[in-house]
Amino acid sequence: SGEGQNAVGSLMAHDMLAFEILRLNEDPNVQGLALDLPESLYSSKILNAVKPEKDVDGLSDVNLGRLVRGEDSDYLVSPTAGAVMELLEDLDGKRVLLVGINGALGSSLQCLLQRRGAITASCHWKSPGLQSKLHHVDVVIAGSPKPESVPVSWLKPGTTIINCSSDLLSGSNTTENAVCSLAVAIRMQNMVKNTERWIHSQQLRKWDLHCLKLQPLSPVPSDIEISRAQSPKAVDVLAKEIGLLTDEIEIYGQTKAKVRLSLLERLKDQPDGKYVLVAGITPTPLGEGKSTVTIGLVQALTAHLKINSFACLRQPSQGPTFGVKGGAAGGGYAQVIPMEEFNLHLTGDIHAITAANNLLAAAIDARILHENTQSDKALYNRLVPVVKGVRGFSSIQLARLRRLGINKTDPETLTEEEISRFVRLDIDPSTITWQRVVDTNDRFLRKITIGQANTEKGFVRQAQFDIAVASEIMAILALTTSLEDMKERLGKIVVANDKKGEPVTAEDLGVTGALAVLMKDAIKPTLMQTLEGTPVFVHAGPFANIAHGNSSILADKIALKLVGEKGFVVTEAGFGADIGMEKFFNIKCRASGLVPSVVVLVATVRALKMHGGGPSVSAGAPLKKEYTEENLQLVADGCCNLQKQIQIAQLFGVPVVVALNVFKTDSPAEVDLVCKIAKQSGAFDAVPCNHWSDGGRGAVKLAQAVEKAANQKSSFKYLYSLELPIAEKIKTIAQKVYGAQDIELSPAAQSQIDRYTRQGFGKLPICMAKTHLSLSHQPEKKGVPTGFILPISDVRASIGAGFIYPLVGTMSTMPGLPTRPCFYDIDLDPVTEEVKGLF
């Protein structure tokens, strides 16, 4: 029927209108929505579809609620209601009748009139007793035209009549025109107010952080028991508390969210906070607690000293999590929570890196196969196919033509010689440096043979798998400064040389855009929280011995804006200061342009005893009595390593605060001795820390020391000039940082240095791939070895990441599983779905 069709049409109109409003709600370029609609479309569904912060008509339920509660700064008055109120003067004690006005407008008017002292009532034109009601009121506000059946004589003389029944933009009598004109003006005022609100929202807002209470137990339970005993805040609540806007986060479940890079543009004029690096002395295989110190420090700063602070941590690889080391969320009462979320898949960044890395690896071998089995013409026809009668180059192919010096855009105009140069990369298989990766410790993938199927037509070669976090794409993620920069770096990745000795890149293979697509979400840092509800960014996770070992520049930059000028961002560098810290300064700080304020150098009595000549320390084996009983001589002898690491930090002109991570077996005399020697060795301060057992309260003295040190004048400088030859830069690090007498380049290393210099890569910084268990290349050499010659077995390049990495001795890029891996203890409760056994 006609009525049925009209009903369906009305529903469709409502749905289409609601969809359009929702689309405009999410448009960051739209700061306000005003609705001028036919009366039939003014439904509660439509009015409430508009986001409250974009509702310039003030008719959504949220705005009406704020109006009723009297939250003056937080609501907008309906333009029509505001116009009526402007036309009415003294209302105190007067009776006002609203006729034919319902819904949001009626509610707004009733509230505003009553606030001005009026006595209000409402009815329809057909209400019983209308004549009596009209005769006893002082003001009549009509929301729909007066029927002819209602004579003017029903009104008592002197009654004020306001007619707001016509459309805002049109009118047929004086009062209608007055209301409409004023309503238009008030709507404009609302738009201005809304825009002012939006501008204010874009500025850095004071944190309104509600920290979580800790009730530490003794003895300290397991990490996962502590993590599970605390109830984290919903991540959208945390985001709001620290000044993130709703359109700047992408929520993953209840406790994780990606943060969009648009925040950097919004806060570009906001001064950065203080930048603190947590490094360590040369560690035992058990680790000395840098992540724990990092978390304890920010918990102390924010939850106890009420100073804005952010921790920026690396995402752990699942290889060590299921292997021997366990997780990396901190420990005890200084953790990132939920720790199982942190240590497992997080938001999928490492999986994205694995996919991108292996796509590039597949592209290399497939290209070699196709070039080996096809003529130039066949290759060209497949690389530049005819689609719907038209042959055209893709944008990445046009870029390759320009690099080849072929300034043509029509595929039909290339000569045979130009076609051959375009289609043939001529990759030399013996020079391929790009390996496949997997995020599992799998020693049997360290050397493999690929291409053994008959379909690969005899193209067989030896290859290997690396652990996923060793991929250059991980280093690129950690060092990139924007999506555009990441795409450029991905394109620069050198995967091999051609048969003329020239580099072959990801851009040459035509895969840059696809890699960027796979990485488009991974580039956004992940927001989590500590046990005390303070914010943490988890982003990127390169190892420090085979890569540069630092979390991402983007996480640091966003955090530095969010904490404000007086806040602190605390980030961690992997392993000892000789490795992670040196790379932080010489590689990460060069790429970011950021200047660190303080270095926190983590030490333990256990590690110092090892450096003083104590027995060897092995993961999984019980500690010898030297480590559990007081031994001041061992501690004093081992402080040489602490002194050396302080000196390394001082090479860069940054003040050092030593954080002694206290264990229950440490005696007060040992703790006092370490702090005394550290201060005598040039540390700004040295502080014992008990955050593992007490949370942020146990690191308050460290936080106070860091705050004081950050006020010192910084004289930060790099260790070497990029203009130096590659070998000289390697030698500078070896002698000044490691304490080597000299370096020894193998013939292969020298050949690679010559090649990289010839290819134009000589001015990149150096990323040494070296054992983390000694200042030297020999893990068993503890303390401060001297007089040794540092052997450089090979030199490789991560051109996309932007560094040259020499290999010191033999470095494995794929860990193996021990006899008893961590996975023996990891389990899932099928009823509660709780993870057990992570540590």
N, C-alpha and C positions, 0 to 999 in steps of 0.2 A: 504494500500500500504506500501511498504518498507519505503518510505519517511515519511509517517504518523507515522509508528511505531518508526522510529528514533526520530521524533519530540517528541512523547509521552515519549520515553525513556529519552531524554534530559531533558524534564520538570521534570520527576521523579527524575533524578539525581540532578538537581538544588534544588528541594524541600528537598530531603534527606540531601544534603550538607548544605543547609540553616538551617535545623533543628539541625544538629550536631553542627554547629557553634553557634547557640543560646544556645544549651545545655552547650557547653564549656564556653560561655560568663558568665553563672551563676555559674560555678564551681569555688569556692574560692581558689582552689589549682592551678588553671591555671592563670598565670599572663600575658601571651602573646600568640597570635595565628599567625603563619606564614602559608601562603597558597602556596603550590606547586601543581598546578592543570593543567589539559589539557587546551589548549587555549580556547576551546569551553565553559569552565565553568567560565572563568574570566568575569563575568557580573557585572554590577553596583549593582544588587541585592545582589550578593554574597559578593562583596567587602564591601558593607555597612552593611551587616549582622554582621560583626565583630565589637564589642564594640570599640569605638575610643581609650579607655585606654588600650586595649589589641591588637591593630593593629600594630604589629611590622614591617609590610611591608609599612606602611604609605600611603596606597592607598584609604582609606575611604574618603568620602566627607568632614568629619569633619577635618581630618588631612590635606587634601589638602587646605581647607579653612584657617587653621592656617598657613600653609606654605606660601600661597599667601599674608596673612596679615603680615607675618614676625614675628610671635610670636615665637621667637627662642627656648624658653625653653619648648614650648608646642606642638611641632610637631616632628614627626619622618620622615626622608627622606627615600623614596623608595630605597631599597638596590641597584637595578639596576641603578637608577638615580644617586645615590651617587657614584657608581663605575665609571660611565661615567665621572662625574665631577672630580674624583680623577685622571683620566688619562689625562685630559685636563689641560694645564697650562695657559699661558696668553691669555685671551679671550677678553680683552677690545677692542671694535671696530670691532671685527671679525664677519664674517657672518657665521651662522651655519644653516644647513638645516637638519631637521628631516624628514626622509623618512620611511613611513610605521609604524609610531609610533603614536598611538591614545590614547584616554581615559586617565586614571589616570597617567600612566607613561609619556605620552606626556605632560600633564599639569605640572607635577612635573619638567620635564626637561626644558620646556620653562621658568618656573619661576626661576629655579636655574641659567640657562644660562643668562637670562636677568639681574639677580642680579649681575652677574659677568661682566656685560658690553657688552655681546654679542648681535648681531642683529639676531633674529631668524625668521625662516619661517618653514612651514611644508607642506608636500604633500605626495602623494602615488607614487609608481613606475610607475603607468600608467597615471600620471597627464600630461596634455598638457604642452608643454614647459619645460619638465623635463631636456632636454639637456642643455638649457640655464641656468636653475637654478643651475645645478650641476657645470657648468663651472664658475659661478660667486661667489661660496662660498669657505670659507677656511676650513670648517669642515663639514663632512657628518656623521650623526649618523643614522644607519640603524636599524630598528626594525623588519625587516623581510628579508629573503634572497633575494639578487639581482637577478632579472630575466636575462636569457642569452641574451634577446633582448636589454639590456642596456649595451653597451660596456664600458670598463674601460676608453677608450679614451675621453669619455664625461667629465671626471674629469680633471681639470687643474692640472698641475704638482705641487707637494708639498701639495696637499690636505690631511688633516688628516681624516682618516676613522675609525670610531668606530662601530664595529658590535656587537650589543647586542641582536641578534635574537634568540640565542639558549637558552635552559633551563639553569637555574642558576647552576645546578649541572653537566652540561656536555658541551662540546664544541669541535669544530673541527679545529679551527685555532687560531693563536696567540692572536688576539684581542678578540675573543670570550672567550678564556680561561682566558685572563686578566680580562675582565668584570665579568665573572662568579666567578672567585676566589675572586676578590675584593667584589663582591656582597654578597658572603657567609660571608666574614669577617664583612661587614657592617651590615648584618642581625644579626650577633652575637652581634655586638655593640648595635644595637637597642634593642635586648633582654636584654642586661645588663642594658641599660638605662631604659627600661620599668620596670625591676625588682627593680632598684633603686627608680623609681617613686613610685612603689607599697610599698616599705619599708618606704619611706617618708610619704606616705598616711596613713600608719598604726600608725604613731606617732601622738601625740596630736597636733592639729592645732590651731593656734590663731583664736579666734572667729572673724567673720566678720559680726556682728549682726547689722541689720538695724532696729532700734526701731520704733514703730508706734507713731505718734504724738497724744497727747490728747488735747482737747479743752474743759475743764470742764465748764459746765453750772451752773448757779445759778438761781433758786433753782435746786438742784440735781434731775435729772429725776429718774424714776424707774430703777432697775437693768437691766431688760430685754431691756428697751429702750436704755440704755447706751451700753449694749452689742451689740445690733443690729445696733447701729450707727457707730460702729467701724468695719472696714473691716480687718479681720485677714489675715495674710500671709498664703500662701499655706504651708502645713506642711512639704513638701519635701524641700521647700526653707529654712524654719526654721532649719530643720535637717542639711542641708548643712552648714548653717551659724555657727552652734555650733560644727562642726567637725564630724558629723556622716557620715558614708559611705553609699552609696546607697544600699548595700546589708545588712545593719544593721537595716533597717526600713521596716515595713510592713504597707502600707498606708490604712487607713480606711476613705474613702471620702476625703474631701479637707482639713480638719482641725485636724485630729487625726491620729496618727501612733503608732503602737507597735514598741518597740525597742528591738532588739534581744540581748540575753545575751552574744553573742560572743564578744561584745565590751569589756567586762571585761577582756577577755584573751588578746585582742589586746592592751589594755592600762594597763596591769597588773603592769608595771614598772613605770607608771606615778604616782607621789606623789598626795595624796588626797588634796582637798581644805579644808577650814574651815567648821565646822559642827555646825549649829545653831539650837536650839530648841525653838519653840514658845509655851509657856504654858500660864496659866492664873490664876487669883484669882478665888475663888469660885464664880461661875456665878449666875446671875438671870436666870429664865426660858427663857429669851429672847436671851441669849448668849451675850458675850462681844466683839466679833469680832476678834477672833484669826486668822481665815482664812483670813479676810480682812487685818489684820496686816501683815500676812505672805506674801500676794501678794503685798501690799504696800511697804514692805521692799525690796523685790527683784526688784520691778520696780524702786525703788530709787537707789539701788546698781548698777543695770545694765544700765538703761536708763539715769540716771542722774550723777552717779559717774563713769560710764564706767568700773565697776568691774564685771567680770563674776559671775553670780549667777543663781541658780536654785531653784525653789520652789518644794517641794514634798508634795503632799496633798493626803488625803484619798478620795476614790470614795464614794459619798453619797448613802445611801440607798433610794430606791424609797418610802419606808414606810413613813418617815418624809416628803419627798418632796410633797406627796399628803395628808399628815396628818396635822400637826400643825406647824412644824418648817420651812418648805420650803426648798429651795436648800442650797448648801454649797459651792458655787463657789466664795465666797467673796462677796463684795457689793460695791455700788457706783462706784467710779473710780479706784477701786482696785479689779479686778475680773479676773477669768479665762474665756476665750471666745472660742467658743460660749457657753453661760451659759446653754442653753437648751440641748446641746449635753452633757455637763458635768453632768447635773443633772438627765438625763434620762438613756438611755441604755448604753451610752459610747461605749465601745468595747465588751460588753457582758460578762465581768468577773463575775459579780454577778450571771448572768444566768448560767454560767459554774459551779460556786460553788453550786448553787441550784440543778443542775442536778447531780453533783457528790455526794452531801450530800444525796439526796433522793434515788439514786441508792444504796448507802450503807444501808440506812434505809430499803429499799425493800429487800435487801439481808438478813438482820437479820431476818425479820418475815418469809420470804420464807424458810430460813434454818430451823427455829424452826418447821414450818409446816411439811416440808419433813421428818425431823427426827422423828416427832411424829407419822407419818403415814406410815413409811417404815422400813423394817428390815435392819440389817447391810448389808446383801448381796445385797438387792435391791438398797440401797444407794450407795454402792461401784460400782455396775454395771452402775449406772447412772453418778456418779462423775468421774469414770474412764472408759468410754465406749470403746468398740471395734470399731475402725474406719478402714475400708478396711482390716479387718482381723487382725489388730494389736491393742493391748491395751497398752497405754502409759500414764505416768504422765505428766502433764504440769509443767513448771518450778516452778510456785508458789506452786504446790502440792508437788514437791520434797523438796522445802524449808520447808514446813510444816512437812514433814516426818523427816527432819533433826532436827527440833526443838523438835519433839517428841522422838528423840533418835533412830529413825528407819533408819538405814543406808542401805536402799535398793532402787534400781531403777527399778526393774522388778515387775510390778503389780501382777504377778502370784506367787510370792514368799512370800507375806505377810501372816502371820498366822491369824487365826480368831480374836485373841485378838488384834493384830496390826491393822487389818481392822477396828475393832470397835473403837479403839482409834483415828484412822485417820478420819473416817466418822462422828463421833459424837462430836460436839462442846458442847452439853449439856448446852445450854444457859439458865440461870435462868431468865425468863421474868421479874421478879420483880426487877432485877438489871440493866435493859436496861437504859442507859443514852443517847443514840443517838436518837435525835428527827428529824422529818421531818421539812423542812423550806420552807418559801415563802417570797418574798420581798414586802410584803404588810402588813400594820397595820390591823390585823384582830383579834380582841379580842375573837371572838367565836371559835378560834382554840386553845385557851390556854389549853383547856382540851377536848379531844375527845375520842371516842371509836372506835377501828378498828377491823376488822375481822368479821363483822356481817353478811356477805353474807354466804349462805349455802355452797358455794364452799370452804370456809375456815374451814369447818368441826368443828365448835365450838371453834376455837382458837380465843378468844376475849380478848382484853386487853385495858386498858386505856393508852392513849398516848397524845401527844401535838405537836403543831407546834411552832417553834421559828421563829423570823425574820431572813432572810437569812444571814445577816451580823453577827449574833450571832453564826453561824456555826463554829465549830472548824476548818473546812477547810479554812475559811476566815483568822483565826489566823495563820494557817500554811502558807498560801500565804504571809501574812505580815512578817513572821519570817524566811522564807526559804532563803537559800543562793545560791541554784543552783537547776537544774532540778533533779539531783541525790538526793540531800538533801530533796527536796519536796517529791519525791517518797518514800524515807525512812520514812519520817514523816507521810505520809499518811498510810503506812503500820502499824505504831505504834499506830494508833488511837485505843483506848480502847472503845468498844461499850457496854460492859456488863461484868458480871462475869459468869463463869460456875457454876454448882451446887456444885463444890468443893471450890468455892471462888477464883478461879484463873481468871485472866483477859482474855477476848476474844477480839481479835484485827481484824482490817480490813484485815490484812495479813492472819489470820486464815480463814476468809470468802472467801479468794481467789479473792478479788476485787481490790487489790492495783493497778495493772497494768491498769485496766479500769478507775480508778479514775485519775491516772496520765494522761491518754489519754484525758479525759475530761478537764483537767487543763493545758494542754500543751501550749495553747495560753494565758491563763489567767496569767501565770507566767511572761509574758513580760510586763513591764511598758508601760503606754500610754502617749505619748508626746502631749502636748497642749501648749497654750500660754496665756500670760496675755494681758490686754488691751493695754499695751505698747509694745507688741511683744516680751517679754522675755520668756524663756522656762519654762515649768512646767511639772512635772511628776505627773500623777494621777494613784495611784495603791494601791489596797487593802482598806478595809474600816471597820475594826472592831470597834464596839462601845467601849467607854472607861469605862463605868460603869459596863458592863457585860463581857467585854473582855479587851485587853490591849491598845486599842485606839490609834494606831499609823499606819502610812502608811508603805509601805514595805521597808525592808532592801535592797532589790535589787535595787529599785528606788534610794535610798540614795547612794548606792555604785556606781552605774553608773553615777549619777550626780556628785559625788565627783571626779570622774576621768575626766569628761568632763569639769568641771570649771577650772581645773588646780590648781597648788599649791597656788596661790594667790586669788582664787575664793571662793565663799561661797555657801553652800547648806543650805537652810532654810526649816525645816520640822516642822510639827505641832503635838502636842499631845492633845488628847481630854480632854475637861472639865478643871477642876482646876488642879494646879500643884500637889496637894495631890493625884490625881488619874492618869491622863495621863502622867505627867512628872515622877512620881515615877516609873511607869511601863516602861516608855521609858528607864530610867537608869537601873533598876534592871532586866528587861526582854529583851528588844530590844538590848540594848548595850552589854549585855552578849552574846546574840546570834550572833551579828554582829562583835564584837570586835572593834567597832568604838568608838572614844573618842570625846565627844562634846566639843566645844570651848566656847560657850556662851549660856545662857538661856535668852530669851526675855520674860518677864512676862507682860502679857496684863492686864490692869486694866481700869475700867471706873468709872467716878464719880457716875453714877447711881448705880452700884453694891456696891460701897463703902458706899453710903448713906443707901442702904438696910442693909448692915452689921452693920451700925451705929445705927440701930433701926428704919429705915424708914418703911413705910407701905409695905405690901406684894406686889410683882410684879407678874402679871399673863399674860400669852400670850393671846393676843386678847383684853385685857382690857386696857382702857386708863390709862396713868401714873398719879399718884396723884401729887398735886402741890409741894410736898416736892422734887420731882425729876426734876421739871421744873423751880424751883426758887432757888436762891442762899441760901445755908444753910451750912456754914463752920463747924458748930459743928457736924452735922451728918457726914460730910466727915471725920473730924478728928477722930471721934469715930469709923468709919468704917475702917479706915486704919489699925486697928489691924489685919484684915484678910490679907491685903497686906503684913504687916510685917511678919506674920506667913508663908506666901507662899515664901517670900524671904529667910527666915530661912530654910525652907524645901530644897530649891535649894542649899543653902550653905552647907547642910549636905553632898552633893555629890561633893563639892569642885569646883563648876563651877561658874564663875562670872555672875552676874545678871544685865541686863539692863531692867528697867521698861518702857514699852510703854503705855502711857496714851492715849487711844482711845477717842479723843475729840468729843463730841456731841455739836450741836449748842446751846443747853440750858445750857451748862457748862459755868460758869463765869470765867474770868481770875484769880480771887482770889482763886477759888476752884482748878483750874489747878495748880497754883503755889504751893498751900498747899500740894497737893498730891505729886508733884515732890520733894518738900522739905522733907517731911516725908519719902519718899522712899529712898532718899540718906542718911538720918540720920539712916535709918534702915539697911544699909549695901549694898544697890544697888550700882553697879559701876557707873551707871548714870540713870537718869529718864528723859524721853523726851515726850512732848506732840506731838501727831501725827494727821495730817489732811488728810491722804491718801484717806479717803472715799470721801471727797469733792474735793481734788486736785490731786489725783493719786500719782505717785511716788514722785513728787515734794513736797508733803506734808509729806513725811517720810524721807527726806534727812538727817535731824538731827539724826533721829533714826539710819539710815544706818551708819552715821559717828561714832556714839557711839558704835554700834556693831563692826565696824571695829577696833576701839581702844581697846575694851574689848577683842576681839579675840587675840590680841597681848599679853595679860596678860598670865603669866605662869599658866597652868592648873594643878590642883592637884586632878583630878577626882578620885572618889572611890565609890564602891558600899555600899549600906546601911547595908547589912548583908552578912554573909558567907553562901554559899549553904550547908555547912556541918551541920549547925544548924538543930535541929529537926523542923518539920513542924510547930508545935504550937509556938515555939520560934520565928520563922521567922514572923508568923502572929502577934505575940505580939510586935515585934520590930517595924513593920510598924504602928500598932495601937498607940503605945506610942510615937514614935519619929516623925511620920508624922501627924497623926490625933490629937495627944494630949490626947489620952485616958488614963485613970488610969490603966485599965487592960482589958483583954478579958474574955468572958464567952463562953465556948464551950458547945453546946447542946450535949446530948447523941449521937444523930445521927452524929454530926460533929466529935466527939471524935472517934466514931466507924470507920468512914471513914478514919480519920487520921491514926488510927492503921492499917487499911487494906492497905492503900497506902504505908505506911512504910514497912509493911510485904512484899508487892509486889515489893519493890525495887524502889519506886518512891519518896522517902523521900528527895532526894537531888535536887529536882526541885525548881525553883523560885516560888514566890507567886504572884498571880494576883487577887487582892481583887475585889469582886463584891459588890459595895457600891453606895449609892446615891451620885450624883454629886452636890447636892444643899446645902450640909453642910459638914464641916470637920468631923462631927460625923455621926452616922447612922440615925439621925432624921432630915429630910429635913427642918423642921421649925426652927432648931437651927442655927442662923446666927452668924456672927462674928467669935470668936474663942472659941468654947465650951471647957470646961475643966471638969475633975473629973468624966467623964462618963465611964461606962463599955460597951465595944463594944461587942454586941452579935453575935456569929457566929452560924447561924442556921443550916448550912450544909457545907460540903466541897466536891468539885468535882474535877475531874482531866481532863485536856486536854493533854494527854501524847504525842500525835503527835505534837501539838504546843509546848509542853515542859514546862507546868506550872501547878501548883495546884491552883484552884480558890475557896476560901472560900466565902460563901454567907453571907453578913452582913444584918441581918433582912430578909425581903421578897423582892426579886428582880424579876421583870417580864422580861422575854426574848421575849415577844411579845407585842409591843405597841398596843394601841387601837386608833380608830378614835374619834376626839372630836365631839361636836354637829355640828360645822361648819368647816369641813375640808378644806384644801387649794384647793381641787379639784373643789370647787364651782367657783373658779376664773380662772381655767385653761381651755383653749379652743384652737381650731385650726381653722385658716382662710382657708376655702376650696379652695380659689382662689390662694392665695400666699403661702399656706402651712406653714405659720408662726405660731409658738406657742405663745399663749398669757397667761398672768396671772402668770407665774412662778416668784418667787422672792427668 
